[in-house]
Amino acid sequence: MIREERTEKLPIKMWIDEVEAGAMEQARNLANFPFAVQHIALMPDCHQGFGMPIGGVMATREVIVPNAVGVDIGCGMCAVQTSLTEIPKDQLRNILSVIRSRVPLGHKHHKHSQDPARMPAMDDDKPMPVVHREYKSATRQVGTLGGGNHFIEIQRGSDGRIWIMIHSGSRNIGKQVADYYNRLAIKLNEKWESPVPRSHQLAYLPLDSKEGQQYIREMNYCVDFAFANRKLMMDNTIDVFRSFFGKDFRTAPMINIAHNYAAFEKHFGKDLVVHRKGATKADKNTIGIIPGSQGANSYIVRGKGNQDSFESCSHGAGRTMGRKEAIRSLNLKDEMDKLNKMGILHAIRTQNDLEEATSAYKDIAMVMELQKDLVEVTVELSPLAVIKG
C-alpha cells in the first residue's frame, strides 16, 4: 500500500501516488456509503468512472450496487501460451487479416446465431427478465470483440513463447442488465428516501429483496456470457493460427479473469459482497492478466492474497486522459511513429483512434511497481500485433 486517507467514515487505502480529483471524490463517497464496511481500496490504475472509480474495490453488507459493477458486466481478459517461438511479420499480417474475417469487430455482430451450446445455460424457473429479452440478440453477439479498449493482441513472452490475449466483455446484454437495475435501484431508493444522495450514483438493491436477487442472477449470467464471448473469440483465433501452422500448433490451457463484477467472499472474518470495478481478484490461488496499452507490455501474474486490497489488483494500466481529450490533444503522426518504431502492427489509423493511443494510458511499468505487494509477475509480454474494434 502506498498511502491511506482517514478523513471519511471508512479509511481509503491506495496503491497509487496521485488520484485525480473526480476519482477521489467518488472514493470519498464510497467511504461514506452506509453499507460499505472495513475500508475502500484503490488500485494503481484508478481513474474516474460512474459512481465508483475504475480501479476501485468496495465491500458491502446487506446490499449490492449495480453502478459499482458497471455497464460492461464481466468484462475481462483471457490469454493462451502457444507452442510458437517466432512469427515472421508478413505472416503475422496475413493472420491478422483472417482473424478480422472470423471475429466481428466494433459494433458488428455475427450474421447468424451461434451454436446455443456456446451460450451460458439459463434456469427458466428463476426470473431473469432482461436476459430473456436480450437472449436472441446475444446469440449473434457471442464471439464478437466490441469497441473501445477491447482488443485481440499477439505477444512475445519472456518465456520465449508467442501468446494470444483478448480483452472483451458482455456486449449489449451486459449493458442492458446494468442500465435496467441501476434505473430500478434509483427508483426504489427514492421511494425509500435513501440517505445516499442521488448525485453519488450509488443506488443500491437489498440482497434479500426480489430485485436484488434478480440482479445477482442476471449479473452472474452476464459474467458467464462475457467468458463465453472471450472463449469463442479465442477458439476462432486459435483455429486461424492452426490453419497457418498445422496440426503441430498447440496452446496451453486458457487463462481467464474478469474485472467488473460483485462476488460473495469472506474477508476479515466477515461475509461480504466485494464489488470490483476495473479490478481483478488476486488471491494466492489466482493466475491473472494485467494488460498494458497497445504500445506497452502486459503481464501474467500470480496473486499474493493481500487482505488490505480485498485480495485484488489492477485490471490494466488505467487512463491518464479521457477519450475525447486524447482525440483532441494527441498528435496522430507522433503516436503512429512511436508504435512503428517499436515494430508493432498497431490499430492507430485515424484521429479518432487516438482514444486508444499509448499516450492516453499510464505507464504500465509504474503501475506494476506500485502493486508489488499485490501480485508477482510470472511472464512479461511485449506486443507484436493488435486488433481493435
C-alpha positions as semicolon CSV with decimal commas, in nm:
position;residue;x (nm);y (nm);z (nm)
1;M;0,000;0,000;0,000
2;I;0,124;0,348;-0,089
3;R;-0,089;0,565;0,139
4;E;-0,410;0,585;0,337
5;E;-0,666;0,859;0,392
6;R;-0,877;0,865;0,708
7;T;-1,090;1,176;0,658
8;E;-1,417;0,990;0,597
9;K;-1,630;0,729;0,773
10;L;-1,410;0,447;0,639
11;P;-1,039;0,459;0,554
12;I;-0,936;0,474;0,187
13;K;-0,634;0,255;0,117
14;M;-0,447;0,345;-0,201
15;W;-0,188;0,177;-0,422
16;I;-0,144;0,496;-0,622
17;D;0,061;0,814;-0,572
18;E;-0,190;1,068;-0,703
19;V;-0,563;1,028;-0,763
20;E;-0,745;1,264;-0,998
21;A;-0,995;1,490;-0,821
22;G;-1,309;1,329;-0,966
23;A;-1,198;0,977;-0,875
24;M;-1,101;1,089;-0,523
25;E;-1,441;1,247;-0,471
26;Q;-1,604;0,920;-0,576
27;A;-1,378;0,727;-0,338
28;R;-1,484;0,952;-0,051
29;N;-1,849;0,893;-0,142
30;L;-1,781;0,518;-0,121
31;A;-1,611;0,564;0,217
32;N;-1,930;0,730;0,345
33;F;-2,169;0,482;0,184
34;P;-2,376;0,348;0,476
35;F;-2,347;-0,019;0,373
36;A;-1,972;-0,019;0,296
37;V;-1,751;-0,194;0,550
38;Q;-1,385;-0,216;0,654
39;H;-1,227;0,026;0,402
40;I;-1,220;0,128;0,036
41;A;-0,930;0,012;-0,183
42;L;-0,798;0,200;-0,486
43;M;-0,574;0,019;-0,734
44;P;-0,284;0,190;-0,918
45;D;-0,484;0,220;-1,242
46;C;-0,758;0,419;-1,065
47;H;-0,945;0,688;-1,259
48;Q;-1,293;0,840;-1,256
49;G;-1,591;0,631;-1,357
50;F;-1,967;0,650;-1,292
51;G;-2,043;0,638;-0,920
52;M;-1,736;0,430;-0,838
53;P;-1,387;0,490;-0,974
54;I;-1,244;0,244;-1,223
55;G;-0,982;0,053;-1,027
56;G;-1,194;0,066;-0,711
57;V;-1,285;-0,213;-0,469
58;M;-1,571;-0,182;-0,220
59;A;-1,707;-0,443;0,021
60;T;-2,067;-0,415;0,144
61;R;-2,310;-0,595;0,367
62;E;-2,686;-0,622;0,308
63;V;-2,687;-0,454;-0,037
64;I;-2,543;-0,474;-0,386
65;V;-2,472;-0,166;-0,601
66;P;-2,516;-0,202;-0,982
67;N;-2,306;0,108;-1,056
68;A;-2,020;-0,039;-0,851
69;V;-2,007;-0,322;-1,105
70;G;-2,059;-0,105;-1,412
71;V;-2,215;-0,139;-1,754
72;D;-1,979;-0,396;-1,907
73;I;-2,053;-0,671;-1,658
74;G;-1,795;-0,950;-1,662
75;C;-1,555;-0,761;-1,887
76;G;-1,216;-0,921;-1,856
77;M;-0,913;-1,086;-2,010
78;C;-0,815;-1,423;-2,146
79;A;-0,478;-1,542;-2,271
80;V;-0,311;-1,855;-2,403
81;Q;0,051;-1,951;-2,441
82;T;0,118;-2,109;-2,781
83;S;0,382;-2,356;-2,896
84;L;0,528;-2,094;-3,131
85;T;0,853;-1,916;-3,056
86;E;0,853;-1,679;-3,356
87;I;0,623;-1,539;-3,628
88;P;0,755;-1,360;-3,938
89;K;0,593;-1,015;-3,971
90;D;0,450;-1,081;-4,319
91;Q;0,285;-1,397;-4,192
92;L;0,156;-1,209;-3,889
93;R;-0,012;-0,954;-4,117
94;N;-0,189;-1,237;-4,301
95;I;-0,301;-1,392;-3,972
96;L;-0,449;-1,061;-3,857
97;S;-0,642;-1,031;-4,183
98;V;-0,800;-1,374;-4,141
99;I;-0,882;-1,311;-3,772
100;R;-1,066;-0,994;-3,875
101;S;-1,276;-1,204;-4,114
102;R;-1,365;-1,452;-3,837
103;V;-1,424;-1,219;-3,541
104;P;-1,674;-0,930;-3,581
105;L;-1,525;-0,604;-3,452
106;G;-1,669;-0,281;-3,314
107;H;-2,046;-0,264;-3,350
108;K;-2,058;-0,563;-3,586
109;H;-2,230;-0,890;-3,488
110;H;-2,241;-1,234;-3,646
111;K;-2,487;-1,257;-3,935
112;H;-2,638;-1,572;-3,783
113;S;-2,694;-1,703;-3,431
114;Q;-2,405;-1,905;-3,295
115;D;-2,434;-2,260;-3,161
116;P;-2,661;-2,247;-2,850
117;A;-2,400;-2,460;-2,673
118;R;-2,179;-2,150;-2,682
119;M;-2,426;-1,964;-2,461
120;P;-2,444;-1,996;-2,081
121;A;-2,731;-2,213;-1,960
122;M;-3,042;-2,049;-1,817
123;D;-3,268;-2,171;-1,537
124;D;-3,620;-2,099;-1,658
125;D;-3,754;-2,139;-1,304
126;K;-3,565;-1,830;-1,185
127;P;-3,675;-1,498;-1,338
128;M;-3,417;-1,312;-1,547
129;P;-3,633;-1,066;-1,744
130;V;-3,355;-0,871;-1,913
131;V;-3,153;-1,178;-2,010
132;H;-3,462;-1,344;-2,157
133;R;-3,543;-1,027;-2,352
134;E;-3,188;-0,995;-2,489
135;Y;-3,104;-1,363;-2,534
136;K;-3,180;-1,392;-2,907
137;S;-2,969;-1,086;-2,991
138;A;-2,692;-1,216;-2,767
139;T;-2,664;-1,537;-2,973
140;R;-2,530;-1,320;-3,256
141;Q;-2,306;-1,117;-3,025
142;V;-2,125;-1,405;-2,856
143;G;-1,777;-1,428;-3,006
144;T;-1,757;-1,058;-3,103
145;L;-1,498;-0,808;-2,984
146;G;-1,676;-0,477;-2,942
147;G;-1,501;-0,140;-2,946
148;G;-1,329;0,100;-2,708
149;N;-1,034;-0,056;-2,527
150;H;-1,123;-0,414;-2,625
151;F;-0,857;-0,592;-2,827
152;I;-0,702;-0,908;-2,966
153;E;-0,325;-0,895;-2,927
154;I;-0,040;-1,122;-3,038
155;Q;0,254;-1,101;-2,799
156;R;0,603;-1,234;-2,735
157;G;0,654;-1,365;-2,383
158;S;0,959;-1,352;-2,159
159;D;0,920;-1,732;-2,155
160;G;1,021;-1,741;-2,522
161;R;0,668;-1,824;-2,644
162;I;0,413;-1,642;-2,859
163;W;0,093;-1,559;-2,669
164;I;-0,261;-1,461;-2,773
165;M;-0,453;-1,223;-2,545
166;I;-0,814;-1,100;-2,571
167;H;-0,992;-0,825;-2,378
168;S;-1,371;-0,807;-2,410
169;G;-1,694;-0,814;-2,210
170;S;-2,065;-0,891;-2,213
171;R;-2,151;-0,672;-2,513
172;N;-2,506;-0,528;-2,519
173;I;-2,665;-0,782;-2,285
174;G;-2,440;-0,665;-2,000
175;K;-2,521;-0,300;-2,064
176;Q;-2,894;-0,371;-2,074
177;V;-2,880;-0,556;-1,741
178;A;-2,670;-0,282;-1,580
179;D;-2,890;0,002;-1,702
180;Y;-3,214;-0,174;-1,608
181;Y;-3,113;-0,246;-1,250
182;N;-2,943;0,087;-1,192
183;R;-3,263;0,266;-1,301
184;L;-3,466;0,032;-1,081
185;A;-3,237;0,093;-0,784
186;I;-3,266;0,471;-0,830
187;K;-3,647;0,447;-0,836
188;L;-3,660;0,226;-0,525
189;N;-3,406;0,436;-0,335
190;E;-3,618;0,746;-0,396
191;K;-3,925;0,556;-0,275
192;W;-3,740;0,451;0,041
193;E;-3,596;0,801;0,091
194;S;-3,245;0,663;0,086
195;P;-2,984;0,863;0,281
196;V;-2,744;0,827;-0,015
197;P;-2,759;1,139;-0,239
198;R;-2,867;1,056;-0,592
199;S;-2,572;1,263;-0,718
200;H;-2,336;0,999;-0,575
201;Q;-2,468;0,749;-0,834
202;L;-2,464;0,467;-0,580
203;A;-2,824;0,346;-0,583
204;Y;-2,844;0,003;-0,419
205;L;-3,060;-0,310;-0,401
206;P;-3,106;-0,506;-0,076
207;L;-2,968;-0,859;-0,101
208;D;-3,285;-1,004;0,050
209;S;-3,517;-0,828;-0,197
210;K;-3,667;-0,978;-0,512
211;E;-3,493;-0,706;-0,715
212;G;-3,158;-0,770;-0,551
213;Q;-3,177;-1,144;-0,612
214;Q;-3,277;-1,091;-0,975
215;Y;-2,986;-0,854;-1,032
216;I;-2,742;-1,106;-0,884
217;R;-2,874;-1,379;-1,115
218;E;-2,863;-1,157;-1,424
219;M;-2,522;-1,013;-1,332
220;N;-2,378;-1,364;-1,292
221;Y;-2,529;-1,465;-1,626
222;C;-2,354;-1,168;-1,788
223;V;-2,024;-1,268;-1,624
224;D;-2,070;-1,615;-1,773
225;F;-2,167;-1,466;-2,110
226;A;-1,856;-1,246;-2,113
227;F;-1,643;-1,556;-2,053
228;A;-1,828;-1,742;-2,330
229;N;-1,772;-1,444;-2,558
230;R;-1,395;-1,443;-2,497
231;K;-1,380;-1,823;-2,526
232;L;-1,543;-1,829;-2,870
233;M;-1,317;-1,550;-2,997
234;M;-1,013;-1,733;-2,863
235;D;-1,124;-2,062;-3,019
236;N;-1,175;-1,893;-3,357
237;T;-0,838;-1,717;-3,329
238;I;-0,664;-2,043;-3,244
239;D;-0,832;-2,204;-3,547
240;V;-0,683;-1,929;-3,763
241;F;-0,335;-1,995;-3,621
242;R;-0,380;-2,367;-3,675
243;S;-0,472;-2,306;-4,040
244;F;-0,132;-2,136;-4,083
245;F;0,086;-2,364;-3,870
246;G;-0,084;-2,701;-3,900
247;K;-0,153;-2,980;-3,655
248;D;0,169;-2,921;-3,462
249;F;0,036;-2,584;-3,338
250;R;-0,063;-2,622;-2,973
251;T;-0,179;-2,400;-2,687
252;A;-0,169;-2,428;-2,309
253;P;-0,498;-2,408;-2,113
254;M;-0,663;-2,066;-2,137
255;I;-0,626;-1,819;-1,851
256;N;-0,942;-1,614;-1,788
257;I;-1,018;-1,339;-1,538
258;A;-1,297;-1,082;-1,507
259;H;-1,267;-0,729;-1,373
260;N;-1,624;-0,592;-1,349
261;Y;-1,839;-0,791;-1,107
262;A;-1,954;-0,841;-0,748
263;A;-1,890;-1,162;-0,556
264;F;-1,974;-1,311;-0,216
265;E;-1,644;-1,355;-0,035
266;K;-1,510;-1,377;0,320
267;H;-1,263;-1,111;0,434
268;F;-1,159;-1,006;0,784
269;G;-1,384;-1,279;0,922
270;K;-1,695;-1,128;0,761
271;D;-1,920;-1,246;0,479
272;L;-1,914;-0,958;0,232
273;V;-2,017;-0,857;-0,119
274;V;-1,694;-0,746;-0,287
275;H;-1,754;-0,508;-0,577
276;R;-1,461;-0,493;-0,821
277;K;-1,493;-0,228;-1,091
278;G;-1,184;-0,236;-1,309
279;A;-1,005;-0,456;-1,057
280;T;-0,922;-0,827;-1,062
281;K;-0,908;-1,096;-0,798
282;A;-0,554;-1,161;-0,675
283;D;-0,570;-1,428;-0,407
284;K;-0,285;-1,677;-0,379
285;N;-0,465;-1,931;-0,599
286;T;-0,535;-1,694;-0,887
287;I;-0,335;-1,653;-1,207
288;G;-0,429;-1,314;-1,350
289;I;-0,371;-1,092;-1,651
290;I;-0,276;-0,723;-1,637
291;P;-0,262;-0,567;-1,986
292;G;-0,081;-0,252;-2,091
293;S;-0,179;-0,030;-2,384
294;Q;-0,114;-0,141;-2,742
295;G;0,235;0,006;-2,722
296;A;0,323;-0,131;-2,379
297;N;0,389;-0,465;-2,215
298;S;0,130;-0,685;-2,046
299;Y;0,176;-0,929;-1,758
300;I;0,069;-1,274;-1,647
301;V;0,067;-1,257;-1,267
302;R;0,005;-1,464;-0,958
303;G;-0,187;-1,304;-0,672
304;K;-0,029;-1,259;-0,331
305;G;-0,359;-1,258;-0,137
306;N;-0,311;-0,913;0,018
307;Q;-0,603;-0,866;0,258
308;D;-0,583;-0,487;0,254
309;S;-0,681;-0,486;-0,115
310;F;-0,956;-0,746;-0,054
311;E;-0,719;-0,978;-0,247
312;S;-0,740;-0,759;-0,559
313;C;-0,508;-0,589;-0,806
314;S;-0,532;-0,353;-1,104
315;H;-0,704;-0,457;-1,427
316;G;-0,463;-0,271;-1,653
317;A;-0,262;0,048;-1,686
318;G;-0,550;0,293;-1,640
319;R;-0,618;0,607;-1,841
320;T;-0,435;0,937;-1,799
321;M;-0,683;1,123;-2,019
322;G;-1,041;1,077;-2,134
323;R;-1,125;0,952;-2,481
324;K;-1,232;1,291;-2,617
325;E;-0,930;1,461;-2,463
326;A;-0,697;1,206;-2,624
327;I;-0,854;1,258;-2,968
328;R;-0,836;1,635;-2,925
329;S;-0,486;1,671;-2,783
330;L;-0,263;1,388;-2,912
331;N;-0,071;1,405;-3,239
332;L;-0,163;1,128;-3,482
333;K;0,175;1,115;-3,658
334;D;0,366;1,110;-3,330
335;E;0,159;0,823;-3,191
336;M;0,188;0,620;-3,511
337;D;0,562;0,682;-3,534
338;K;0,605;0,568;-3,175
339;L;0,441;0,233;-3,248
340;N;0,603;0,192;-3,590
341;K;0,949;0,237;-3,440
342;M;0,869;-0,042;-3,194
343;G;0,779;-0,268;-3,487
344;I;0,421;-0,320;-3,364
345;L;0,140;-0,390;-3,612
346;H;-0,095;-0,147;-3,439
347;A;-0,451;-0,015;-3,476
348;I;-0,388;0,361;-3,489
349;R;-0,507;0,484;-3,830
350;T;-0,718;0,797;-3,781
351;Q;-0,756;1,082;-3,534
352;N;-1,046;0,902;-3,363
353;D;-0,820;0,602;-3,296
354;L;-0,614;0,823;-3,063
355;E;-0,860;0,749;-2,783
356;E;-0,667;0,422;-2,753
357;A;-0,319;0,564;-2,811
358;T;-0,036;0,462;-2,582
359;S;-0,006;0,819;-2,451
360;A;-0,368;0,809;-2,328
361;Y;-0,265;0,549;-2,066
362;K;-0,047;0,538;-1,758
363;D;0,299;0,385;-1,761
364;I;0,227;0,016;-1,702
365;A;0,575;-0,040;-1,556
366;M;0,500;0,217;-1,284
367;V;0,158;0,060;-1,223
368;M;0,324;-0,277;-1,169
369;E;0,583;-0,124;-0,935
370;L;0,306;0,027;-0,722
371;Q;0,139;-0,312;-0,669
372;K;0,440;-0,529;-0,590
373;D;0,267;-0,633;-0,268
374;L;-0,044;-0,746;-0,459
375;V;0,097;-0,965;-0,739
376;E;0,414;-1,128;-0,863
377;V;0,491;-1,134;-1,236
378;T;0,530;-1,479;-1,391
379;V;0,551;-1,379;-1,761
380;E;0,608;-1,038;-1,920
381;L;0,454;-0,999;-2,265
382;S;0,558;-0,749;-2,534
383;P;0,311;-0,658;-2,814
384;L;0,370;-0,773;-3,171
385;A;0,031;-0,702;-3,331
386;V;-0,303;-0,557;-3,219
387;I;-0,660;-0,578;-3,349
388;K;-0,913;-0,329;-3,212
389;G;-1,276;-0,255;-3,285
